[in-house]
């Protein structure tokens, strides 16, 4: 059994996820994580840029023979929901997320883990770094402020991206492609709202647990939380499987494994809940 995140497989994914855990990235405070992404791109010799609201995009040229494939964009968001147990001393503006492995699961110690969307970011960074993949032109888009308003996604300017197809690495159902959704604000109707609600007097305490599956070959993550207001408890589960088992995923991203190689993963997103 692995004793630390850096011993887990796929190694590239967990290496980047471990780093993400050390970088503060609550909504509105994603600059440092964006700089990490750009630093990884620079170390790989890949072009990267940031727009005026903080969104980051990195390009990766197609492998030989795939130059004419449709350009694909792998997208995730840089921010996370920052919550902790009432008895936990933790400053999300500077403290790293502490974790522990129990059986097949990776747990945060008294705080949210940030698997939404840290595991998606780690997957994108791993694909960015992996030289064994065969693929068409790729772009990696990392947006800001998803959790509190989809600000980054709504403010992407024309010309910032060149890809014709986008895969959101923040989805929910394994083996399912979602081509639309209800409830998310559009560019035309986007808004930010603030509300107040009186807590129920029957409320006793808050408990936050966040965990990620560490079974070899799996990148599943799970989270459950009861906020310190009167919101109902929410639970979420992410799961992913090797893309070598999903020809549809490979085709959509114009990626195929090299002979004897496997593409490592395709992550998904947890469901949401609110008042």
C-alpha positions in Angstrom: 0.0 0.0 0.0 1.3 3.5 -0.9 2.5 5.6 2.0 2.3 8.9 0.2 0.6 10.6 -2.8 3.9 10.5 -4.8 3.8 6.7 -4.7 0.4 6.4 -6.4 -0.3 5.6 -10.0 -0.6 7.2 -12.5 2.5 8.9 -11.2 2.2 12.1 -13.4 -1.3 12.7 -12.3 -0.7 12.3 -8.6 2.6 14.3 -8.8 0.7 17.3 -10.0 -2.2 16.8 -7.6 0.2 16.7 -4.7 1.7 20.0 -5.8 -1.8 21.5 -6.3 -2.5 20.7 -2.6 0.3 23.0 -1.5 -0.8 26.0 -3.5 -3.7 28.2 -2.2 -6.4 28.5 -4.7 -9.8 29.5 -3.2 -12.1 31.4 -5.6 -10.6 34.8 -6.3 -7.1 33.7 -5.2 -6.0 31.5 -8.2 -3.0 33.5 -9.4 -0.3 31.3 -7.8 -1.8 28.1 -9.2 -2.0 29.8 -12.6 1.7 30.6 -12.3 2.4 27.0 -11.5 0.6 25.9 -14.7 2.6 28.4 -16.7 5.8 27.2 -15.1 5.1 23.6 -16.0 4.4 24.7 -19.6 7.6 26.7 -19.8 9.6 23.7 -18.4 8.2 21.6 -21.3 8.8 24.2 -23.9 5.1 24.8 -24.5 3.6 28.2 -25.1 1.3 29.6 -22.4 -0.5 32.8 -21.7 -2.9 34.4 -19.2 -5.8 36.7 -20.1 -6.9 39.8 -18.1 -9.2 38.0 -15.8 -6.6 35.3 -15.0 -7.6 32.4 -17.3 -4.6 30.4 -18.5 -4.2 28.5 -21.8 -1.3 26.3 -22.8 -0.8 24.8 -26.3 0.7 21.4 -27.2 1.5 20.7 -30.9 0.2 17.6 -32.5 2.4 14.6 -32.8 3.7 13.7 -36.2 1.0 12.6 -38.6 -1.8 14.1 -36.5 -1.3 17.8 -37.5 -4.6 17.9 -39.5 -6.7 16.5 -36.7 -9.4 18.8 -35.2 -7.9 20.8 -32.4 -9.2 19.8 -28.9 -9.3 21.8 -25.7 -9.0 20.2 -22.3 -10.6 22.5 -19.7 -10.8 22.7 -15.9 -11.1 25.4 -13.3 -8.3 26.6 -11.0 -10.4 27.5 -7.9 -11.8 25.2 -5.2 -14.4 25.4 -2.4 -12.6 26.2 0.8 -14.3 24.8 3.9 -13.1 23.2 7.1 -14.3 21.6 10.2 -15.2 24.1 13.0 -12.4 22.7 15.2 -9.8 22.7 12.5 -7.1 25.4 12.5 -6.4 26.1 8.8 -5.7 29.2 6.8 -6.6 28.6 3.2 -4.7 31.6 2.0 -1.4 30.0 3.0 -1.7 26.6 4.5 -1.3 23.4 2.3 -4.1 20.8 2.3 -3.0 18.0 4.7 -3.9 14.5 3.6 -3.7 10.9 4.8 -4.2 7.6 3.0 -6.7 5.1 4.5 -7.0 1.9 2.5 -7.9 2.8 -1.1 -8.8 6.4 -0.3 -6.9 9.7 0.1 -8.5 12.0 2.7 -8.1 15.6 3.6 -7.6 16.2 7.3 -10.5 18.3 8.4 -10.8 20.4 5.2 -12.1 20.1 1.7 -9.6 18.3 -0.5 -10.2 20.4 -3.6 -10.6 17.3 -5.9 -13.1 19.6 -7.7 -11.3 20.5 -9.8 -7.8 19.6 -8.7 -8.0 16.1 -10.1 -9.1 17.5 -13.5 -6.2 20.0 -13.4 -3.8 17.2 -12.5 -5.1 15.1 -15.4 -4.6 18.0 -17.8 -1.1 18.7 -16.6 -0.2 15.0 -16.9 -1.5 14.9 -20.5 0.5 18.0 -21.1 3.7 16.4 -19.8 3.2 12.9 -21.2 5.3 12.4 -24.3 4.0 8.9 -25.0 0.6 10.0 -26.3 -0.4 10.3 -29.9 -2.7 13.3 -30.4 -3.9 16.1 -32.6 -3.4 19.8 -31.6 -4.2 20.3 -28.0 -4.9 23.3 -25.8 -5.3 23.2 -22.0 -7.6 25.8 -20.6 -7.6 26.7 -16.9 -10.4 29.1 -15.9 -10.8 31.1 -12.7 -13.7 31.7 -10.3 -15.9 28.8 -11.4 -17.2 28.0 -8.0 -18.7 31.4 -7.3 -19.9 32.6 -10.6 -18.2 31.0 -13.7 -16.5 34.4 -14.1 -13.5 33.1 -16.0 -15.5 31.0 -18.4 -17.9 33.8 -19.1 -15.2 36.4 -19.8 -13.0 34.4 -22.3 -12.4 36.7 -25.2 -12.6 35.9 -28.9 -9.2 34.7 -30.2 -8.0 33.4 -26.8 -8.5 29.8 -28.0 -8.1 28.1 -31.4 -9.4 24.6 -30.7 -12.7 23.5 -32.3 -13.7 20.9 -29.7 -13.7 21.2 -25.9 -13.7 18.5 -23.2 -14.6 19.7 -19.7 -12.6 17.8 -17.1 -15.1 18.6 -14.5 -18.0 16.3 -15.4 -20.0 13.8 -13.4 -21.0 10.5 -15.1 -18.4 7.9 -16.1 -18.8 6.9 -19.7 -21.2 9.7 -20.5 -20.7 12.8 -22.7 -22.7 15.8 -21.6 -23.4 18.2 -24.5 -25.4 20.8 -22.5 -26.6 21.6 -19.0 -29.3 23.5 -17.2 -28.7 25.8 -14.3 -25.4 27.4 -15.2 -25.5 31.1 -16.1 -24.9 31.9 -19.7 -23.0 34.9 -21.0 -26.4 36.6 -21.6 -28.0 35.8 -18.3 -25.0 35.4 -16.0 -25.4 36.9 -12.5 -24.0 36.8 -9.0 -26.4 36.6 -6.1 -26.1 36.8 -2.3 -28.6 35.5 0.1 -29.1 35.0 3.8 -30.8 32.2 5.7 -31.4 31.8 9.4 -29.7 28.6 10.7 -31.9 25.9 12.2 -31.6 25.7 15.9 -31.3 21.9 15.7 -28.0 22.3 14.0 -25.2 20.9 16.2 -21.9 20.8 14.3 -20.4 20.9 10.9 -18.4 18.0 9.4 -16.3 18.2 6.2 -14.7 15.1 4.7 -13.1 14.9 1.3 -11.5 11.8 -0.1 -9.9 10.5 -3.3 -9.6 6.9 -4.4 -6.1 5.7 -4.7 -6.6 2.2 -6.0 -3.9 1.6 -8.7 -5.2 2.5 -12.1 -8.1 4.6 -10.6 -8.4 8.3 -10.1 -11.8 8.2 -8.3 -12.5 10.9 -5.8 -15.3 11.3 -3.3 -16.4 14.2 -1.1 -19.2 14.7 1.4 -19.9 17.8 3.4 -22.5 19.4 5.8 -21.9 23.2 5.7 -22.3 25.3 8.8 -25.6 26.8 7.7 -28.9 25.1 7.3 -28.1 23.7 3.8 -28.7 20.0 3.5 -25.7 17.7 3.4 -24.2 17.3 -0.1 -22.2 14.4 -1.4 -20.3 14.0 -4.5 -18.2 11.4 -6.3 -15.8 11.7 -9.2 -14.6 8.7 -11.1 -12.3 8.2 -14.0 -10.9 5.2 -15.9 -8.0 4.7 -18.2 -8.9 6.2 -21.6 -7.6 3.1 -23.3 -10.9 1.5 -22.2 -12.9 4.4 -23.7 -12.4 4.7 -27.5 -15.0 7.5 -27.5 -12.9 9.6 -25.2 -9.8 9.1 -27.2 -11.6 9.9 -30.5 -13.1 13.0 -29.1 -9.7 14.3 -27.9 -7.9 13.1 -31.0 -5.7 11.1 -28.7 -4.7 7.4 -29.0 -2.2 5.4 -27.0 1.1 4.6 -28.6 1.9 0.9 -29.2 2.3 -0.7 -25.8 1.2 2.5 -24.0 -2.0 3.5 -22.3 -3.5 7.0 -22.1 -3.7 7.5 -18.3 -7.1 8.9 -17.4 -10.2 11.0 -18.1 -11.6 12.7 -15.0 -15.1 13.7 -14.2 -16.8 16.2 -11.8 -18.9 16.0 -8.7 -22.5 17.0 -8.4 -23.3 20.3 -6.7 -25.7 21.2 -4.0 -26.8 24.4 -2.3 -29.5 26.0 -0.2 
